[in-house]
Structure formats: structure tokens, C-alpha cells
Amino acid sequence: MIKKLAKSIRQYKKASILSPVFMAFEVTMEVLIPFLMANLIDLGITGGNMDYIVKMSIVLFLAALLSLGFGIMSGIFAATASAGFAGNLRHDMYRNVQNFSFSNIDKFSTASLVTRLTTDVTNLQNAYQMIIRQAVRAPLMIILALSMSFRVNAKISLIFLGAIPVLGLGLFFIHSSVHPIFTRAFKRYDKLNSVVQENLHGIRVVKSYVREEMEKEKFEAISNDIYTDFTKAQKRVAFNAPLIQLCVNACMILIAWIGAKLIVGGTMSTGELMSIIAYTMQILMSLNLLSMVFVMIIISRVSAERIVQVLEEESDLKNPEHPVMAVKDGGIVFKNVSFSYRNDESRPCLCGVDLEISSGETIGIIGGTGSSKTSFVQLIPRLYDVTTGAVLIGGVDVRNYDIEALRSEVAVVLQKNLLFSGSIKDNLRWGDADADDEEIRRVSRLAQADDFVISFIDGYDTYIEQGGTNVSGGQKQRLCIARALLKKPKILILDDSTSAVDTKTDSLIRKALKEEIPNTTKLIIAQRISSIQDADRIIVMDGGLINAVGTHDELLSSNQIYKEVYNSQIQGGGDFDAEK
């Protein structure tokens, strides 16, 4: 785990090394100060030597000044190194997430990935800064202070050694007992983020159904679980401070008692006792500091494990050793395809699919909810891999293509249309970054989007809010179709992407697609038969199987499922285009 995380230090190695180096210099100066003070008292003040007092005062001032300077430099380098390390971690995680397949993302969940990129990275940043600074300062201070105290008086210094086993056992017990609690708490953080994300995304639904109180209760329940976990963990962690205080106070009492006897007996000077007490205080402060580092490491260990899980996750979808870089045409062949989201052959959502689609053909797909229509088309751009069988495009198995080359020739307008924050023009150029304004307007006219776009004050420079919340569902769908058309794909997949537009606009879009991109293979998933009745062929899906394939007229006369859907829509008010 440490080796994996260390790769993200990269250009901040120098700062990561210089911070503990300067910290070592600072500690050295601080440890020298009590020793110099002892000499000042014993040889200067007690002996009445004014020249020595002045000389030692100057030396003490310089030592304190150097300690301050070294401390400042250590802090600057520690801040630079920790912030840079965190930035690299976020960069490395985000780049790896971009390579994830849908199944990889499903494994972690969106909310969990957001938590790992934010809260967990911040925890690790704070821990890293403490490790390269305070975790160096505290042990080094303890070692040097102990060494100097042994140099002053070995008998008294032996007292410190008795406290070490007690502290070690106490800290080990605390760590082993709180780590599982923090692990559980961070999983609940993921759930909390998921609840908040879901609530904000669906805030209009929440308000329209007056479910604010229910959402509050859901949030408070998870928040209280997190509170309970952290309270339980912090109560146990809180034992480290009194434990350290107990050990140090016991040491102070013994040192004062033994030291007084030695001074009375004439085997120890006042300056030496004062220096021993000063070293005791340095050790006390270092132990308290070490306990803070210890707590931070306990918390960050869970975050580190979660981050490494993302860094080590490999996409289920990989390029072959020698990938095919060009897609010949939009012909599609399904060969005995079965698919399961969990890669479990015993629980397929698609089963035994055999189908051939010619390049340039328009295919309609219809079926009830849960009939795996979306799963079927997601195998074409290799958003998921088949469990068994093969999907061929242009005569080549999709697994043999370079993934980027394959997806550049397949445009998908998914069920959940998504626009990103930015101008309409910026959103459309996702299809072609180099498209000029005229080309953008051309595809917008094909998608029946140009009329409403130019009605906006800023036209194609109109700013789209995050998620496209400032445009209607139908407008969003038309913009997404225009974006897909700008890609000039060999295969165009419309996954129920005209459900929010009226039948007239739907008809105009289909007419434009037929006339403007006749050589593009078009797969149209729809709930309305009117959206697919003019397709070259229509696929009827049921329970993950292809129930029937044929034209509108053929299916109307021979397929019971298709006939039932048709009749239900006719009885519901007639959802079909007028006869031409």
C-alpha cells in the first residue's frame, strides 16, 4: 500500500526530504538549549562569571534563532509536499476512474468515488504532512532528549525506559480496536454522500411529492450512525492522552524525588536537575505530539486503503495486444450473445442473442421495462463485455478493436440525457471539437434544436447549467441528438431519446436521420411504436430474449406482444403519425 501511494509523490520528493531534514536541525537546536542553560546556571550564574553568562546568552539566542528558522523552512516544505502529494493522488485516481468500465464504476458507486477523491485524499494529505514533519520531530526529540538526559545523569534517565513498554501496549490496543470502527464509518460516509447526491438530483420530485421530512429523516439516520461510530472511536482514541500524561507525570515525580536526594547528597547540580526537567518537558510534548500523529495515522489508514483500492482497480475492458484501429462499416452481428452484469452465466439478463444488422440499416427496438433493451445496445460500443458469445462490428469482434477507435465510430444518446455546464456550443462540440459554427447549426437543424436555440438571447452561447437544468427535457434530448450527429458515426444508437418530444418533432427527427445519414446504422429504442414504425426492421424484446424481428406490418400480423403494445397505444389516444 505504501509503495503504491509513494508513486504519487513524484516531483515533490525534494520537498518531502527537505522538510524532515530541516526538522532534524530544529530539534537538534532545541535539545541543545537545556544543556546550554545548565552550563549557564552551573558555570555562569552559580560561579558568578559574567563573561561566561554573556557568552552563553549569545549562544542561546543564536540557537533559538536557528531553531526558529529551521522550523519555518520545514513547515514550508511540508506544506508544499503534502499539497502536491494530494494533488497527484487526485490526478492519479481521476485518470484511473476515466478508464473504468461501467462495471468498475458500479463496483464502487459514484458517491463512494466522490468521497475517496475528496475526504479520503484530504485525510491522507493531513497525515502525510504530519508524517514528514511531526512524525520526524517527535521520535527524534525523544531520542535526543533521552540521550542528553543520560549524558547529564544516567541513573535518573533510566526512569524513562520503564514508561516505554506501558505506552507501547496502550497504543497498540487503541489502534487495533478503533481501525474497524473507522472502516465502517467511512463506508457510511459513502452512503451519506449517495443520499445527498440523490436528494439534490431529484429535488424537484422530492418537493412535488412533499417528501422533505422523509428525506430529512433518511439523512439524519445515516448522519447519526456516523456520529455514533466516530464518537465510539474517539472515546477509545482519547485514552492515549491520559495514558501518556500518567506516564510522564509519574516520571516527573520520580525525577524530582531522586533529583532532590542527589542534590542534597552533592552528586548532582541544580543546573543538571533543571536540564533533566527541561528534557522531561520536551519528551512530554513530543509524546503528546506523537499521540496526535498516531490518531491521524489511524484515521488516514482507512482512507489510504480506500484510495489504493481505486488506484489498483483495473478496467474490465482492455485493449488487445495488437488492436484494430479502423472500423470498416456499421454492420453489426450478434453471435449467440449472453450477458450478465455480474459476469455470472447462471443469471443472464441477455440470453442467446443471434442477430445480423446490415450497415446503414435502421433498426427499431421495443419491449417492456426490464426486457434488456439498453443492455443489448450497450454491448455495441463495448460499454460492457459479453459474458459469452461475440459482438462483431464491421466483421471484427469488438474486443479486438482499440476501444477509443471503436467508440469514436459509435454515437450513443442514452436514456438519461446529460449536458455539462458550459455553453450550448461547448456541449455540442463534444461530438467534434473542431466543428465550426455552420456545422453546429446544421446538425442542430437535423435534431430540430436550432429553432429553440436561436430563440435564446445568447443563442448557441447560452450557458447550460450543470446537468442541463435550465432547458426542458425535450430540448435536452434534441441537443444530445445533435451532439451525437456531429460525431458523424458509423453507428447511431438512440436509447429512448425522443420520449420527451412531441410526435411531430419525433417524426421530423426520424425523417432528417433517414435523409441526411443514410449510410449510418441506426438503432432506435422506443416505447412509442410511432417512433420506430418506419424502421427497416423492428426487434421485439422480452425477458432478455429476442422475441421477434420484422417490419411493422409483419409484426402487427404475427407477433402478439407487438400487437398488444400497438392496440394499447391506439386505445390510449392514437400515438402514431398521420398517414402520408
C-alpha positions in Angstrom: 0.0 0.0 0.0 2.7 2.5 1.0 4.7 1.7 -2.2 1.6 2.4 -4.3 0.9 5.7 -2.6 4.5 6.7 -2.8 4.3 6.8 -6.6 2.1 9.9 -6.3 4.9 11.9 -4.5 6.8 12.3 -7.8 8.1 15.9 -8.3 7.6 16.6 -4.6 10.3 14.2 -3.4 12.8 17.0 -2.8 10.3 18.9 -0.6 9.4 15.7 1.2 13.1 15.1 2.0 14.0 18.7 2.9 11.1 19.0 5.4 12.3 16.3 7.8 16.0 17.4 7.3 15.2 20.9 8.5 13.0 19.5 11.2 16.0 17.4 12.4 18.1 20.6 12.6 15.4 22.4 14.5 15.1 19.5 17.0 18.9 19.5 17.5 18.9 23.2 18.3 16.0 22.7 20.8 17.8 19.8 22.5 21.0 21.8 22.9 19.2 24.7 24.6 18.6 22.9 28.0 22.2 21.7 28.0 23.5 25.2 27.4 21.1 26.5 30.1 22.6 24.0 32.6 26.1 25.3 31.9 24.9 28.9 32.2 23.5 28.2 35.6 26.3 26.0 37.0 29.3 27.7 35.4 28.0 31.3 35.0 25.3 32.2 37.5 26.4 30.0 40.4 30.1 30.8 39.7 29.5 34.5 39.2 31.3 34.5 35.9 29.7 37.5 34.0 31.8 37.0 30.8 30.6 33.4 30.6 27.0 34.5 31.2 27.2 37.0 28.3 28.9 34.5 26.0 26.3 31.7 26.7 23.4 34.2 26.4 24.5 35.0 22.8 24.9 31.3 22.0 21.4 30.6 23.4 19.9 33.4 21.4 21.6 32.1 18.2 20.4 28.6 18.9 16.9 29.8 19.4 17.0 31.8 16.2 18.4 28.9 14.2 15.7 26.6 15.6 13.0 29.1 14.5 14.5 29.4 11.0 14.8 25.6 10.6 11.2 25.2 11.8 9.8 27.7 9.3 11.7 26.1 6.4 10.4 22.6 7.5 6.9 23.9 7.6 7.1 25.5 4.1 8.5 22.3 2.5 6.0 20.1 4.4 3.0 22.2 3.2 4.3 22.1 -0.4 5.0 18.4 -0.3 1.6 17.4 1.3 -0.5 19.6 -1.0 1.4 18.4 -4.1 1.1 14.8 -3.0 -2.7 15.2 -2.5 -2.9 16.9 -5.9 -1.1 14.0 -7.6 -3.3 11.4 -5.8 -6.5 13.1 -7.0 -5.0 13.3 -10.5 -3.9 9.6 -10.5 -7.3 8.4 -9.1 -9.3 10.5 -11.6 -7.3 9.3 -14.6 -7.8 5.7 -13.5 -11.5 6.3 -13.0 -11.7 7.6 -16.5 -10.5 4.2 -17.7 -13.1 2.3 -15.7 -15.8 0.3 -17.4 -19.4 0.7 -16.3 -19.0 -2.4 -14.2 -16.0 -0.9 -12.4 -17.9 2.2 -11.5 -20.9 0.0 -10.4 -18.5 -1.8 -8.0 -17.5 1.4 -6.2 -20.6 3.6 -6.8 -20.4 7.2 -7.8 -20.9 8.5 -4.2 -18.0 6.4 -2.9 -15.7 7.6 -5.7 -16.5 11.2 -4.8 -15.8 10.6 -1.1 -12.4 8.9 -2.0 -11.4 11.8 -4.2 -12.3 14.4 -1.6 -12.5 13.4 2.1 -10.1 10.5 1.9 -7.5 12.4 -0.1 -7.7 15.3 2.5 -7.2 12.9 5.3 -4.1 11.5 3.6 -2.8 15.0 2.9 -3.0 15.9 6.6 -1.4 12.6 7.6 1.4 13.0 5.1 2.2 16.5 6.3 2.3 15.2 9.9 4.4 12.2 8.9 7.2 14.2 7.2 7.2 16.8 9.9 5.7 15.9 13.3 6.4 12.2 13.0 10.0 13.1 12.5 10.1 15.7 15.2 8.6 13.7 18.0 10.7 10.5 17.9 13.9 12.4 17.1 13.2 14.8 20.1 12.5 11.8 22.4 15.7 10.1 21.3 18.0 13.2 21.5 16.4 14.4 24.8 16.8 10.9 26.3 20.4 10.8 25.1 21.2 14.2 26.6 19.5 13.3 29.8 21.6 10.1 30.0 24.6 12.3 29.4 23.6 14.5 32.3 22.6 11.7 34.7 22.1 8.1 33.6 20.5 7.0 36.9 17.6 9.3 36.7 17.2 8.8 32.9 16.5 5.1 33.5 13.1 6.1 34.8 12.0 7.0 31.2 12.8 3.5 29.9 10.2 2.0 32.3 7.4 4.0 30.7 8.1 2.8 27.2 6.5 -0.7 27.4 3.4 0.7 29.1 2.9 3.3 26.4 3.6 0.7 23.6 1.0 -1.7 24.9 -1.6 1.0 25.4 -1.2 2.5 21.9 -1.3 -1.0 20.3 -4.6 -1.7 22.0 -6.1 1.6 20.9 -5.1 1.1 17.2 -6.4 -2.4 17.0 -9.7 -1.5 18.5 -10.5 1.6 16.5 -9.4 0.7 13.0 -12.6 -1.5 12.3 -14.8 1.4 13.5 -13.2 3.9 11.2 -13.5 1.5 8.3 -17.3 1.2 9.0 -17.6 5.0 9.4 -16.1 5.7 6.0 -18.4 3.3 4.3 -21.3 5.2 5.9 -19.8 8.4 4.6 -20.2 6.9 1.1 -23.8 6.2 1.9 -24.4 9.7 3.2 -22.9 11.2 0.0 -25.2 8.9 -2.0 -28.3 10.2 -0.1 -27.3 13.8 -0.6 -26.5 13.3 -4.2 -29.8 11.5 -4.9 -31.7 14.2 -3.0 -30.2 17.1 -4.8 -30.5 15.4 -8.2 -34.2 14.7 -7.6 -35.1 17.7 -5.6 -38.0 18.6 -7.9 -39.6 15.2 -7.3 -39.0 15.5 -3.6 -40.8 18.8 -3.4 -43.6 17.8 -5.8 -44.4 14.9 -3.5 -43.8 16.9 -0.3 -41.3 14.3 0.9 -38.8 16.7 2.5 -39.4 15.3 6.0 -38.8 11.8 4.9 -35.5 12.9 3.2 -34.5 14.7 6.4 -35.2 11.6 8.4 -33.1 9.5 6.0 -30.2 11.9 6.2 -30.4 12.2 9.9 -30.4 8.4 10.4 -27.2 8.0 8.4 -25.6 11.1 10.0 -26.4 9.7 13.5 -24.8 6.4 12.5 -21.6 8.2 11.5 -21.8 10.3 14.7 -22.1 7.1 16.8 -19.1 5.4 15.1 -16.9 8.4 15.4 -17.9 9.0 19.0 -17.1 5.4 19.8 -13.8 5.6 18.1 -12.8 8.9 19.5 -13.6 7.7 23.0 -11.1 5.0 22.7 -8.5 7.2 21.0 -8.9 9.7 23.8 -7.3 7.2 26.2 -3.9 7.8 24.6 -3.5 11.4 26.0 -4.2 10.5 29.7 -2.1 7.4 29.3 0.9 9.5 28.1 0.2 12.1 30.8 0.1 9.5 33.5 3.5 8.0 32.4 5.1 11.4 32.1 3.8 12.7 35.4 5.0 9.6 37.1 8.4 10.2 35.6 8.4 13.8 36.7 7.6 12.8 40.3 10.3 10.2 40.4 12.8 12.6 38.8 12.0 15.4 41.3 12.3 13.0 44.3 15.5 11.3 43.2 17.0 14.6 41.9 16.4 16.3 45.2 18.2 13.5 47.1 21.1 13.7 44.7 21.4 17.5 45.0 21.4 17.2 48.8 24.0 14.4 48.6 26.1 16.6 46.4 26.2 14.3 43.4 24.0 16.4 41.2 24.0 20.2 40.5 20.9 22.4 40.3 21.6 23.2 36.6 21.7 19.5 35.8 18.3 18.9 37.5 16.8 21.8 35.6 18.1 20.4 32.3 16.7 17.0 33.2 13.3 18.6 33.9 13.5 20.6 30.6 14.3 17.3 28.7 11.3 15.7 30.6 9.1 18.5 29.3 10.4 18.1 25.8 9.7 14.4 26.0 6.2 15.1 27.3 5.4 17.5 24.5 6.9 15.0 21.9 4.8 12.2 23.3 1.6 14.3 23.1 2.6 15.3 19.6 3.3 11.6 18.8 -0.2 10.7 20.1 -1.8 13.3 17.6 0.2 11.8 14.8 -0.8 8.3 15.9 -4.5 9.3 15.8 -4.2 10.9 12.4 -2.4 7.8 11.1 -5.2 5.6 12.4 -7.9 7.6 10.6 -5.8 8.0 7.4 -5.0 4.3 7.2 -8.6 3.6 6.3 -8.6 6.4 3.7 -5.3 5.1 2.3 -6.7 1.6 1.9 -9.8 3.1 0.1 -7.6 5.2 -2.2 -5.3 2.3 -3.1 -8.4 0.2 -4.0 -9.2 2.8 -6.7 -5.6 3.1 -7.8 -5.2 -0.6 -8.1 -8.5 -1.3 -9.8 -8.1 -2.3 -13.4 -10.7 -1.8 -16.0 -12.6 -4.9 -17.0 -12.3 -3.6 -20.6 -8.8 -3.6 -22.0 -7.3 -3.1 -25.5 -5.9 -6.3 -27.1 -2.1 -6.5 -27.7 -2.5 -5.5 -31.4 -5.8 -3.7 -31.7 -7.7 -3.0 -34.9 -7.6 0.8 -35.3 -10.3 1.3 -38.0 -14.0 0.4 -38.2 -14.8 -0.8 -41.7 -18.6 -0.1 -41.6 -21.6 -0.1 -39.4 -22.6 -3.7 -39.9 -23.4 -5.5 -36.6 -23.5 -9.2 -35.8 -24.6 -10.8 -32.5 -23.4 -14.4 -32.2 -25.1 -16.4 -29.5 -24.6 -13.5 -27.1 -25.4 -13.8 -23.4 -24.7 -11.1 -20.9 -24.8 -10.7 -17.1 -23.8 -7.6 -15.2 -22.1 -9.7 -12.6 -20.4 -11.9 -15.2 -22.5 -14.8 -13.8 -23.6 -17.1 -16.6 -26.4 -18.5 -14.3 -28.1 -15.1 -14.0 -28.0 -13.6 -17.5 -30.1 -10.5 -18.5 -29.5 -11.3 -22.2 -29.5 -14.9 -23.4 -28.7 -16.5 -26.7 -29.0 -13.4 -28.9 -28.3 -14.1 -32.6 -28.8 -11.2 -35.0 -27.3 -9.6 -38.1 -27.7 -5.9 -38.9 -26.5 -4.5 -42.3 -24.6 -1.3 -42.5 -26.9 1.7 -43.0 -30.0 -0.3 -41.8 -32.5 1.4 -39.4 -33.5 -1.0 -36.5 -36.3 -0.3 -34.1 -36.2 -1.9 -30.7 -39.2 -2.2 -28.4 -40.0 -4.2 -25.3 -41.3 -3.9 -21.8 -39.4 -2.5 -18.9 -36.7 -4.8 -17.9 -36.5 -6.6 -21.2 -32.8 -5.6 -21.5 -33.1 -3.2 -24.4 -30.4 -0.9 -23.0 -28.2 -3.8 -22.1 -28.4 -5.0 -25.7 -27.2 -1.8 -27.3 -24.5 -1.1 -24.6 -22.6 -4.1 -25.8 -22.1 -2.5 -29.2 -19.7 0.3 -28.2 -18.3 -2.1 -25.6 -19.5 -0.3 -22.6 -19.8 -3.8 -21.2 -18.3 -7.0 -22.5 -20.4 -10.0 -23.4 -20.4 -12.9 -20.9 -20.5 -15.5 -23.7 -20.6 -15.2 -27.4 -19.4 -12.3 -29.5 -20.5 -8.9 -30.9 -18.9 -8.1 -34.3 -18.8 -4.6 -36.0 -17.6 -4.3 -39.5 -16.8 -8.0 -39.3 -14.5 -7.7 -36.3 -15.1 -8.7 -32.7 -15.5 -5.5 -30.7 -12.9 -6.9 -28.2 -10.3 -6.8 -31.0 -10.7 -3.1 -31.6 -8.9 -0.2 -29.9 -11.6 1.0 -27.5 -11.2 4.6 -28.4 -11.3 3.9 -32.2 -14.4 1.8 -31.7 -16.3 4.3 -29.6 -15.3 7.2 -31.9 -17.4 5.4 -34.6 -20.4 4.7 -32.4 -22.6 7.6 -31.1 -24.9 6.8 -28.2 -27.7 9.0 -26.9 -28.6 7.3 -23.6 -31.8 7.3 -21.7 -30.5 9.7 -19.2 -29.6 12.7 -21.4 -26.7 14.7 -19.8 -25.4 18.1 -20.6 -22.4 19.6 -19.0 -22.0 23.1 -17.5 -20.9 25.4 -20.3 -22.3 26.9 -23.5 -24.6 25.1 -25.9 -21.8 25.3 -28.4 -19.3 23.7 -26.0 -21.7 20.9 -25.3 -22.3 20.2 -29.0 -18.6 20.2 -29.7 -18.2 17.1 -27.6 -19.2 15.4 -30.8 -16.4 17.1 -32.8 -14.1 19.5 -31.1 -13.1 21.2 -34.4 -16.7 21.7 -35.7 -17.3 25.2 -37.0 -20.5 27.3 -36.2 -22.2 26.4 -39.5 -21.7 22.6 -38.9 -23.1 23.0 -35.4 -26.2 24.8 -36.8 -26.6 22.1 -39.5 -26.8 19.2 -37.0 -29.0 21.2 -34.7 -31.5 21.7 -37.5 -31.4 18.0 -38.2 -32.2 17.4 -34.5 -34.9 20.0 -34.5 -32.9 22.1 -32.0 -32.0 25.1 -34.0 -35.3 26.9 -33.6 -35.4 27.0 -29.8 -31.6 27.6 -29.5 -31.7 30.8 -31.6 -34.7 32.0 -29.6 -32.4 32.3 -26.6 -30.9 35.8 -26.1 -27.3 34.4 -26.4 -28.2 31.7 -29.0 -25.5 29.0 -29.1 -23.5 30.8 -26.5 -26.3 30.3 -23.9 -24.9 28.9 -20.7 -26.1 25.5 -19.7 -26.3 24.9 -16.0 -24.9 21.7 -14.5 -27.0 18.7 -15.8 -28.9 21.0 -18.2 -31.4 22.1 -15.6 -32.2 25.3 -17.4 -33.6 23.6 -20.5 -36.6 21.3 -20.8 -36.4 17.5 -21.2 -37.3 17.7 -24.9 -34.8 20.4 -25.5 -32.1 18.5 -23.7 -32.9 15.4 -25.8 -32.6 17.3 -29.1 -29.3 18.8 -28.1 -27.9 15.4 -27.2 -29.0 14.0 -30.6 -27.3 17.0 -32.3 -24.2 16.3 -30.3 -24.2 12.6 -31.5 -24.8 13.6 -35.1 -21.8 16.0 -35.0 -19.7 12.9 -34.3 -20.5 11.6 -37.9 -20.7 8.0 -36.5 -21.0 4.8 -38.5 -23.5 3.6 -35.9 -26.0 5.8 -34.1 -27.9 4.5 -31.0 -30.9 6.4 -29.7 -31.9 4.9 -26.4 -35.5 6.2 -25.9 -34.0 9.6 -26.6 -37.1 11.2 -28.2 -39.5 10.3 -25.4 -39.8 13.9 -24.2 -40.5 15.4 -27.6 -43.9 15.6 -29.3 -44.8 13.1 -32.1 -44.4 15.8 -34.8 -40.9 16.7 -33.7 -40.1 13.0 -33.4 -41.2 12.4 -36.9 -39.1 15.3 -38.3 -36.1 14.0 -36.5 -36.5 10.5 -37.9 -37.0 12.0 -41.4 -33.8 14.0 -41.1 -31.9 11.0 -39.9 -33.1 8.9 -42.9 -32.3 11.6 -45.5 -29.1 13.0 -44.1 -27.2 9.9 -42.8 -28.5 7.0 -44.9 -25.2 5.1 -44.6 -25.2 5.2 -40.8 -26.6 2.2 -39.0 -29.3 3.5 -36.7 -30.7 1.6 -33.6 -33.7 3.3 -32.1 -35.0 2.1 -28.7 -38.5 3.5 -28.1 -41.7 3.0 -26.0 -43.8 4.6 -28.7 -44.4 2.4 -31.8 -44.7 5.6 -33.8 -41.0 6.3 -33.2 -40.0 3.0 -34.9 -42.8 2.0 -37.3 -40.8 3.2 -40.3 -37.7 1.3 -39.4 -36.3 -1.3 -41.8 -36.8 -3.9 -39.1 -38.1 -3.9 -35.6 -36.8 -6.1 -32.8 -39.3 -7.1 -30.1 -37.5 -8.0 -26.8 -39.0 -9.9 -23.9 -37.2 -11.1 -20.8 -33.7 -10.7 -22.2 -34.6 -12.6 -25.4 -35.4 -11.5 -28.9 -39.0 -12.5 -29.2 -39.4 -11.5 -32.9 -37.8 -9.5 -35.7 -39.7 -8.0 -38.7 -41.3 -4.9 -40.2 -44.1 -3.0 -38.6 -46.7 -4.7 -40.8 -45.2 -8.2 -40.3 -45.1 -7.9 -36.6 -48.6 -6.4 -36.4 -49.9 -9.5 -38.1 -47.8 -12.2 -36.5 -46.5 -11.1 -33.0 -48.8 -11.0 -30.0 -46.5 -8.7 -27.9 -46.2 -6.1 -30.6 -49.9 -6.3 -31.4 -50.8 -5.7 -27.7 -48.5 -2.7 -27.5 -49.9 -1.3 -30.7 -53.5 -1.7 -29.6 -52.9 -0.3 -26.1 -51.4 2.9 -27.7 -54.2 3.2 -30.2 -56.8 2.9 -27.4 -54.8 5.4 -25.4 -55.4 8.2 -27.8 -53.5 7.4 -31.0 -49.8 8.0 -30.8 -49.0 7.5 -34.4 -48.0 9.6 -37.3 -50.7 10.5 -39.8 -50.8 8.5 -43.0 -48.7 10.2 -45.6 
